Amino acid sequence: MTAPAFERRSTADRVKGRVFQLFLLSCLGLGLLCLVVLLAQVVIEGGPRLNLDLLRRFPSSSPDMAGARSAIFGTIWVVGICALVVVPVGVGAALYLEEYADTTRWYNRLIEVNIQNLAAVTGEQQTPDWDTRNMRLVVDLGGGDGA
């Protein structure tokens, strides 16, 4: 049998929960500290080597002459062409589904269900595990069925 959801927790359970929260926050702090140290090292050691030649020059076998111009322009082209294709197709599909689609057809229902599932996945990804009112990590230390 499961315990009621709003049952008062014992002092020992509250202490365990607080200790676990502190442990999690200390692990988070340690990870962020390591990230800051690594980024600072990259900026300090690599900063003097960064200049506009990196953007102006093409790839080369010589490190002094190497750049990333073709990679940057290739990325811009791919993103631009995808946007030019995807936006009209997406708008057309939305218009079709909203205005002209017959809801009795199996393929229209399949498309609708898939779109609804995508919206649910996006909503789950955007829901953080942080209590935004109190800015504290929400930790569920529930024991399930009490066993």
PARO-463179 format. One line per 4 residues: number of its first residue (from 1); for each residue x, y, z of N, C-alpha, C, O, CB. Coordinates in steps of 0.001 Angstrom, whole numbers, m for minus. Atoms other than C-alpha are relative to their C-alpha. Glycine has a CB too. Example, Ala and Ser with C-alpha at 12.3 -4.5 7.8 and 13.67 -1.06 7.14 Angstrom:
BEGIN
1 = 890 m1190 0 12300 m4500 7800 900 1200 0 1936 1181 665 m992 27 1246; m820 m1190 m60 13670 m1060 7140 m770 1090 730 m261 2198 899 414 462 m1415
% end
This chain:
BEGIN
1 = 834 m1186 0 0 0 0 873 1241 0 1925 1276 639 m945 3 1206; m805 m1219 78 1236 3469 m793 m369 968 1118 m1506 1004 1589 m183 678 m1365; 213 m1000 m1049 1638 6209 1780 m665 1224 m611 m481 1493 m1798 1343 389 692; 605 m1227 516 m395 9399 1432 1064 985 m471 2161 1043 83 m878 651 1069
5 = m977 m887 630 1311 12033 m683 423 1148 924 1561 1612 851 m573 563 m1292; m303 m1169 m823 1141 14803 1916 273 m360 1452 10 434 2356 m1137 983 m68; m336 442 m1344 2268 12827 4929 1249 737 470 2171 958 m315 213 m1537 44; m1174 m695 m536 4728 14638 7208 1168 m953 63 1042 m2105 477 m288 587 1395
9 = m1204 817 m37 8248 13381 6883 662 140 1360 548 1168 2028 976 400 m1129; m694 m39 m1283 10289 12515 9913 1223 913 m113 1656 1272 m1208 418 m1432 447; m1182 m866 m41 13226 14652 10986 1184 m662 m696 1954 7 m1385 367 342 1452; m1106 720 637 15662 11974 9828 m118 53 m1524 885 212 m2221 32 m1464 477
13 = 194 m78 1449 14121 11972 6336 303 1401 m522 880 1555 m1598 m1434 m399 m368; m294 m1373 428 14329 15764 6147 1492 264 5 2004 928 m896 m710 1011 903; m1454 m174 m61 17991 15689 7220 655 m722 m1178 1553 m180 m1822 567 m533 1350; m538 734 1142 18728 12998 4618 m240 767 m1301 642 851 m2156 m632 m1399 m82
17 = 314 m776 1202 16985 15091 1978 878 1222 m139 1346 1525 m1237 m1447 422 14; m846 m1198 21 18944 18218 2907 1449 m364 m309 2115 334 m1074 m83 744 1346; m1365 450 273 22257 16297 2925 137 m380 m1474 1141 m56 m2109 375 m1202 909; m41 389 1407 21437 14849 m496 m18 1233 m905 705 1282 m1899 m1183 m925 m335
21 = 17 m1252 771 20585 18322 m1834 1365 676 33 1860 1124 m1001 m1076 959 547; m1325 m615 m104 23879 19690 m534 1036 m780 m804 1911 m184 m1433 434 86 1468; m908 823 795 25728 16760 m2116 m168 294 m1491 815 465 m2212 m246 m1493 279; 250 m287 1409 24053 17398 m5471 498 1392 m387 1109 1560 m1442 m1489 m124 m306
25 = m453 m1356 304 24752 21127 m5328 1521 104 20 2096 859 m764 m600 990 992; m1461 m23 m10 28399 20502 m4407 555 m669 m1257 1564 m214 m1795 543 m698 1263; m420 629 1261 28739 18141 m7400 m196 961 m1166 653 1046 m2053 m788 m1306 m249; 251 m998 1036 27186 20814 m9604 1051 1101 55 1573 1513 m981 m1407 599 153
29 = m1019 m1041 m148 29564 23429 m8212 1366 m468 m456 2098 286 m1096 76 457 1437; m1286 544 431 32571 21171 m8776 64 m88 m1524 1081 258 m2125 236 m1387 624; 40 77 1461 31528 20550 m12376 120 1368 m651 853 1534 m1626 m1280 m666 m452; m85 m1354 550 31013 24253 m13038 1386 612 215 1893 1327 m648 m1068 894 634
33 = m1357 m495 m256 34362 25078 m11422 987 m582 m1008 1830 142 m1539 441 m349 1436; m879 619 1001 36130 22573 m13698 m218 615 m1374 743 850 m2106 m236 m1515 m63; 299 m616 1286 34362 24067 m16716 608 1394 m104 1182 1744 m1135 m1507 71 m213; m567 m1350 5 35417 27604 m15771 1517 m51 m107 2108 752 m829 m414 763 1266
37 = m1461 119 64 39035 26509 m15240 436 m383 m1410 1387 190 m1940 511 m1045 1022; m357 415 1357 39143 24750 m18617 m206 1132 m1007 649 1363 m1862 m823 m1219 m411; 236 m1117 915 37579 27699 m20442 1017 1116 198 1459 1724 m777 m1408 547 190; m1011 m1026 m255 39983 30116 m18761 1339 m410 m598 2037 424 m1173 147 254 1511
41 = m1251 473 581 42940 27969 m19814 m23 134 m1521 971 548 m2119 258 m1460 401; 110 m122 1455 41689 27882 m23420 127 1456 m430 823 1754 m1400 m1334 m583 m493; m55 m1419 365 41213 31658 m23512 1400 562 219 1897 1317 m617 m1026 807 815; m1328 m542 m306 44583 32406 m21876 1041 m520 m992 1851 254 m1503 413 m364 1441
45 = m1009 570 885 46615 30010 m24028 m313 210 m1471 605 398 m2269 146 m1463 273; 354 m108 1410 44677 30300 m27289 m379 1390 m442 m422 1664 m1641 m1111 m910 m299; 421 m1358 340 43600 33937 m27131 961 750 m909 515 1357 m1882 m188 779 1244; m923 m736 861 46783 35406 m28628 34 m527 m1439 402 206 m2357 1386 m54 586
49 = m46 576 1352 46486 33056 m31614 m1260 288 m797 m1274 104 m2014 214 m1498 78; 1250 m271 697 42920 34062 m32447 37 1388 m627 261 2389 53 m1194 m126 960; 97 m1271 714 42634 36761 m35103 m909 m201 m1208 m1460 m1285 m1400 1414 520 m436; 899 91 1145 40671 37496 m38256 539 m883 m1114 m222 m1264 m2003 m272 1370 m540
53 = m531 903 1013 43027 35370 m40367 m676 m1371 70 m782 m2059 m946 1512 m149 166; 713 1265 m147 41193 32343 m38991 m1267 9 m853 m1643 m1021 m1413 m348 m261 1482; 1228 m113 784 38046 33606 m40730 270 307 m1467 m559 m19 m2317 m886 1073 586; m296 m437 1365 39726 34956 m43880 702 m1049 m850 620 m994 m2077 841 1228 44
57 = m823 954 749 41931 32012 m44867 m704 m1350 m144 m1526 m1752 680 1357 m188 692; 514 1343 251 41081 28639 m46357 855 m1024 745 1955 m691 1186 m22 m307 m1522; m808 1026 m663 42263 25348 m44798 1332 m213 m720 1418 m82 m1941 m775 m1321 71; m1330 191 544 45943 24618 m45301 722 m1063 814 380 m1320 1969 792 1327 m6
61 = m798 979 m741 48469 21961 m44364 993 691 924 1549 64 1826 741 m928 m965; m884 m780 m862 50565 24707 m42800 m827 672 1096 m1725 1455 786 790 1060 m824; 804 m585 m1076 49210 25681 m39369 25 1535 13 m944 2165 435 487 m518 1332; m79 m1461 1 50410 29273 m39814 m918 629 m1038 m1304 1790 m905 1424 441 m249
65 = 823 m536 1083 48319 29679 m42966 m1437 m538 36 m2256 m162 m803 637 m329 m1340; 1298 680 m9 45278 27600 m41971 m1113 920 481 m899 1813 1301 60 m1241 883; 1183 m759 m394 41799 29039 m41625 m1239 m870 m99 m1150 m2076 m330 m158 1253 m870; 1267 739 6 38145 28048 m41555 m1024 637 m921 m2225 447 m733 m566 m89 1405
69 = 922 m742 847 36656 30180 m44315 m967 m920 m744 m2169 m656 m759 775 842 m991; 884 880 768 35297 27317 m46437 m1015 m700 908 m2163 m894 507 826 m1043 m766; 928 649 m927 33752 25590 m43401 m1102 962 436 m2267 580 544 752 m531 1228; 995 m992 m423 32035 28788 m42295 m981 290 m1121 m2190 324 m896 685 1300 448
73 = 901 m271 1123 30668 29561 m45755 m848 m1218 m342 m2011 m1069 m717 798 436 m1225; 783 1206 240 29596 25940 m46215 m1149 m124 979 m2258 m496 595 881 m1225 85; 1052 48 m1014 27648 26074 m42969 m1092 1023 m304 m2281 724 m194 589 251 1398; 982 m1044 330 25983 29336 m43982 m856 m430 m1195 m2070 m229 m1183 714 1344 m308
77 = 744 469 1158 24999 27849 m47363 m992 m1100 377 m2144 m1063 m55 959 m505 m1067; 888 1107 m373 23544 24684 m45828 m1187 517 807 m2326 124 555 770 m1068 809; 1086 m552 m814 21528 26622 m43247 m948 822 m858 m2166 727 m703 562 862 1143; 839 m830 869 20289 29083 m45878 m873 m822 m925 m2064 m544 m1065 858 926 m818
81 = 778 836 919 19219 26407 m48360 m1062 m786 761 m2191 m913 288 924 m963 m774; 1000 714 m813 17499 24385 m45630 m1150 922 391 m2313 522 335 654 m586 1267; 1057 m941 m376 15608 27470 m44472 m893 325 m1192 m2112 415 m1048 608 1288 567; 785 m307 1198 14534 28279 m48043 m921 m1156 m398 m1975 m926 m991 929 338 m1159
85 = 827 1157 340 13167 24744 m48465 m1000 m311 1117 m2174 m562 846 885 m1227 m274; 819 477 m1112 11805 23973 m45000 m1137 964 346 m2244 515 643 870 m221 1222; 1041 m947 m409 9866 27168 m44274 m1224 m77 m916 m2335 m205 m401 558 1427 7; 1209 120 834 7573 27042 m47349 m687 m1364 118 m1916 m1436 130 356 254 m1450
89 = 604 1326 m134 7055 23284 m47011 m756 m99 1326 m1859 m643 1367 1083 m1107 m91; 666 38 m1296 6213 23663 m43315 m1271 821 24 m2282 386 576 929 485 1069; 1203 m849 52 3778 26517 m43935 m1066 m671 m851 m2243 m672 m490 334 1410 m568; 962 697 860 2157 24575 m46778 m627 m1190 703 m1831 m1415 585 674 m460 m1283
93 = 529 1150 m730 1801 21470 m44616 m969 448 1087 m2012 m172 1292 1141 m819 615; 902 m507 m1042 279 23501 m41794 m1315 468 m602 m2378 182 m51 662 1150 775; 1235 m447 651 m2223 25127 m44161 m846 m1186 m454 m2062 m1201 m261 324 900 m1199; 734 1179 446 m3152 21773 m45662 m687 m691 1171 m1878 m997 1110 940 m975 m709
97 = 581 723 m1128 m3658 20116 m42289 m1120 783 667 m2105 198 1119 1072 m324 1017; 1000 m804 m695 m5634 23014 m40863 m1247 245 m845 m2361 244 m322 601 1321 412; 1131 m437 826 m7832 23904 m43829 m585 m1100 m881 m1800 m1136 m1075 428 1140 m866; 476 895 1038 m8073 21017 m46284 2 m1475 368 m656 m2266 m306 812 190 m1198
101 = m159 1422 m314 m7204 17726 m44569 m1314 m608 458 m2060 m9 1234 1069 m195 1076; 1168 767 m397 m9956 15148 m44209 388 m838 1221 1245 m1716 1123 m522 m902 m1177; m399 669 m1248 m9789 13905 m40610 m407 m1468 35 m9 m2194 947 m607 718 1189; 360 1417 27 m11341 10571 m41578 1061 m838 m697 1027 m2066 m606 m1339 m188 m691
105 = m1066 738 678 m8287 9620 m43638 1086 m391 1000 1478 412 1847 603 843 m1152; m960 521 m972 m5766 7486 m41768 1315 776 m28 1902 1007 1028 264 m1475 m267; m1296 m682 68 m2680 9347 m43028 m66 1405 587 925 1886 1136 483 68 m1444; 136 m1318 m625 m4020 12733 m41919 m33 m120 1519 544 705 2228 m1270 706 m501
109 = 9 243 m1453 m4741 11337 m38452 1408 m348 497 1813 93 1572 m989 m1144 355; m1355 373 m362 m1233 9824 m38379 889 1237 99 1679 1367 1034 573 m989 m1017; m797 m1233 m26 321 13190 m39211 m375 843 1214 503 1381 1890 m203 814 m1302; 454 m784 m1163 m1784 14934 m36556 549 m575 1304 1012 170 2168 m1542 39 54
113 = m493 637 m1222 m794 12398 m33888 1502 236 138 1979 521 1237 m312 m1518 m5; m1443 m225 m51 2899 12744 m34787 331 1434 374 1279 1677 1121 634 m343 m1335; m228 m1407 m357 2695 16526 m34560 m290 220 1484 452 934 2159 m885 939 m867; 311 m138 m1421 1038 16285 m31148 1082 m640 860 1422 m109 1918 m1361 m627 312
117 = m1082 639 m745 3747 13874 m29978 1251 866 4 1939 943 1022 315 m1372 m592; m1149 m897 43 6456 16287 m31128 m184 1170 961 769 1584 1621 221 517 m1423; 258 m1101 m927 4814 19086 m29157 193 m463 1443 684 301 2274 m1426 554 m199; m173 512 m1359 4803 16883 m26051 1478 m175 330 1899 130 1446 m741 m1333 172
121 = m1430 182 m238 8503 16043 m26432 663 1348 239 1474 1481 1156 666 m725 m1188; m573 m1334 m170 9414 19715 m26822 m371 578 1357 467 1202 2008 m473 936 m1119; 417 m503 m1304 7389 20603 m23722 759 m661 1131 1096 m8 2118 m1481 m209 190; m758 692 m1042 9181 17945 m21682 1437 493 44 2024 586 1123 m28 m1514 m229
125 = m1379 m479 32 12572 19234 m22821 113 1399 597 1160 1753 1137 531 m4 m1433; m52 m1365 m492 11693 22785 m21820 m382 104 1475 m272 1185 2054 m905 873 m824; 406 m38 m1400 10466 21849 m18331 1199 m346 865 1607 m1507 911 m1181 m975 273; m1169 303 m830 13404 22174 m15953 m413 m613 1329 m1567 m516 1746 825 1265 243
129 = 252 580 m1320 13687 20359 m12662 320 1007 1094 707 616 2195 827 m1280 199; m282 m1051 m977 14139 23661 m10866 m1296 654 416 m2157 943 m415 978 1050 m572; 1141 m723 m516 11571 25268 m8650 318 1483 m193 1097 2050 573 m293 m358 1517; m392 m1362 356 11688 28744 m10210 m416 1030 1044 159 2117 1101 m594 369 m1332
133 = 381 m974 m1019 9913 30426 m7331 1060 117 1080 1356 1218 1544 m1334 m379 622; m969 m2 m1089 12511 29432 m4760 1423 m200 m480 2360 m91 311 m346 m1066 991; m1314 261 583 15433 28676 m7128 771 m1054 789 1934 m857 1143 808 1289 m68; m691 1087 m674 16245 25439 m5401 m301 m1280 m760 m1349 m1404 m1395 m429 m113 1499
137 = 150 1264 702 16712 21950 m6797 m1097 m820 652 m1112 m1004 1869 1324 m780 m15; 1089 826 m509 13616 19816 m6449 475 m1453 m4 805 m2007 m1052 m1306 177 m859; m476 1367 m141 14595 16403 m5147 m1139 m845 563 m1699 m545 1618 1264 m71 918; 1032 914 m475 12100 13593 m4834 679 m1170 671 1312 m1992 7 m919 m477 m1158
141 = m595 1097 m740 13249 11243 m2116 m1052 m998 450 m862 m1718 1430 764 527 1197; 1086 915 m363 9998 9294 m2028 437 m1445 m119 1218 m1796 m1004 m1221 245 m877; m373 1405 m29 10312 5619 m1241 m904 m902 m809 m829 m2120 m654 23 m471 1390; 889 838 810 7670 4415 m3712 m1110 m567 857 m1919 174 1415 780 m1138 m676
145 = 1079 639 m745 5448 1895 m2007 340 m171 1472 m378 m864 2192 m324 m1343 m606; m349 60 m1407 7200 2271 1321 820 m1208 363 1140 m1410 1534 m1223 22 820; m777 1213 m270 9146 m965 969 1484 306 63 2292 m597 282 m267 m1060 m1068
% end
